[in-house]
Amino acid sequence: MMLFKNRKDAGIKLAQALEKYKDEDAIVLALPRGGVVLGEEIANKLHAPLDILLTKKIGHPMNSEYAICAITEDGDPICNSAEVEKVDPEWLAEEIRKVRSEIKRRRKMFLGGKALQPVAGKTVIIADDGIATGLTMIAAIDEIKKRKPKRLVIAIPVTPYDTAQRLISMVDELVSLDIDPNYRGAVGAYYEDFTQVEDSEVISILKSFENKGGF
């Protein structure tokens, strides 16, 4: 099992594994908040622009931490159909509306409302700091595929084996440093320091790329 010092360490190691995409027409899309720290290292190493792809899970009404759906800025919700069948459809429709509104608020906060950069014909690398069920990443993949990238690559430090097999079937390449058949149940178990990333840090990282002409 791999253990990373922190997200920066994981980002540096992932960036090395992605080096073949250096100076290609690539763009790094990070999932905030934690994925942005890794995305910064990857984008710097590959000389690529950095943008964010906002996704948000919809938690079960009895347990908000248990995702039953995930949604992106413009895409259709990606849901666990077995779970969705058991919840009130009116409640779910209202949750989807609330989450879309929250996603718009976050884009405004992080990037002043700037739309996602065009990705058509580019190599798109979607980065996050970890993954469990994969619903949010699948929603992200679904969103980006509609935008016609040349190649779609997923970059995650650690991936549960079953989730990895599902992702591999959906994208051109999964770059993961540890595909773990005995997943430890929580992303933080693979980091010495997994302190929550603050909004201000995300804004600061994105601002630094804007100043480099990354937007």
N, C-alpha and C positions, 0 to 999 in steps of 0.2 A: 504494500500500500504506500502511495506517495503522500508525503506531508509537506505542505507549503508553509513558508514563514508567514506570508501574508498575501494579499491580492497582487501586490506589485511583483513579488517573487513569482507567483503563478503566471502573471502576464509576461514577464521576461522569458520564462521557460516556453510558454506557448508561442511567443514571437519567434523564438529560435526554430521551433518546429514548423513554422509557417514561412520560413525564409525564402522558399522557392517562389513566393509571390511578390518578392521585393521588386519595386520599380515596374510592376505590371499595372495595368489600368484597374486598380483595385480600390475598394472602399471598405472601411471597417464600420460596422454598425454594432454598437454596444447596447446591451439591455441595462438600463439604469435600475438601481444605482450602482451596485457592486461591479457589474460588467464594464462600467466606464473606466475604472482603474486599470483593468486588464486591457481594455480597448486602447487606452493611451499608449501602453508599452508596445502593443502590436502595430498600431498605426505609425508610431515613430520609427520602429524597426523597418517597416515595409515602405516608408516614405509615402504613406497613403493618407487621404483625408479621414477624419473621424466624424461620425454622426451617431445619433441615438435612435433606437427603435423602441417605442414605448409599448409595453405589454402590461397587462394586469390580470391577475387571476380573480375569479369570482368564487368566494368560499362557500362551503355548505352552510345552510341556515343554522344548523346545530353545531357547526365547528368551522369557524371562519378560516382556520389554517388549512383545512382540507379543500383543495381546489376541485371544483366540479366543471368549471369552464375557464377559458382564458380568452382574452380579447386584445386586439391591437387597435391602432388609431382608425383604420378604415376597413379592416377585414371583418368577416363574419365570425361570430364566436366559435371557438373550438371546444367541444364539450365531451365529458364522459357521459355517454348516452344512458347508461344504466342508472347513473345517479340523477340525471336531469329528469328522467321519467317519474322520479319519486317526489319532486318538488313542485310547488304551486307555480304554474306558468306565468301568472300575473306578477308574482314575487320576482321570478327570474327576469322578466321583461324590464321591471323597474331597476333591478340590479345592473343589468346591461346598460340602461340609460345613465345610471349614476356613474358607472365605471367609465363610459365614453366621455362623460363630462370631466371626470377627474384626469383622464389622459390628456384632454385638451388643456386643462389647467397646468399640468406638469410640463407640456411642451412650451407653453407660454413662459413658465417660470425658468426652465432650463435654457431655452433658445429664443425667447422673445416671440414665440409663435412661428418661427421659420419652419417651412414645410421640409419634409424629408428630401434630401438631395436625390437627383435622378440616379437610378442604378441600372437602367437598361443598357445591355451590352458590356457591363463591367463584371469583374470578379467581386462578388460580395462575400465578406467574411463577417458572420454574426458571432459576437463574443459575449459570453456570460461567465460569472464566477463559479457556477455550479448548476446542477440540474437534478431533479428528483423524478417526478412523474413525467416531465417533458411537455406538459400542456402549453405552458407559455412559449416554449421554444417552437413547438409545432405551429402555434398561432403565428409566430414571427416568420417561420418558413413559408407558411401559406400566403401571408401578406406580401413577402418579397417575390415569391414565384410569379405572382400576378404582374409584377413590374418588369419581368423579362430580363433578368441578369444573364450574362454569358455563362457564369459558373457560380454555384452557391456552396460556400464552405462554412461549416459550423466549427467554432473553436471553444472548447470547454476543458478546463483542467481535469475534472473527474466526472465520469459518466457511469451510472449503473449499467450493467451488461445488457439487460432487456431493453432499456431506453435507447442504448447505443445502437442495437440492431434495428430498432424502429427508425431512428434518425438516418442511419446509413442508407436505408431504402428510399429516403425522401430527398437526399441532397447529393451533390457531386462528391463531397468529401467531408468526413467527420475527423477533425484533428483533436484528439483527446489524449492526455498524457497518462491517464489511468482509467481503463475500462474495467470496472470492478464487479466481478460476479457476486461478491459478498458485500454489497453496498452497505455502508454503516448508518444509513437512514437519515443523515443530515449533512448538508454541504459543509457546515462549520467543523465537522469531525476531521476534515482533511486539511485544516489550517491551524497553525499555532495561534495566529491572531486573526480573528474574523469579526473585528469591530465593525459596527454598522457604518456605512459610508453616508456622510451628510450631504444634503442637497447643495450646500455651499461648495463642497469639493467637486461635485459633478459640474456645477456652473463654472468653476475656476478652470477645470480641465478643458471643457468645451471652449471657453474663452481663449485659452492658449492656442487652440487649433484655428480659431477664427483669425487670430492675429498672424498666424502663419499662412493664411490664405486657404485654410482647410475647409472653408465654407464658401 
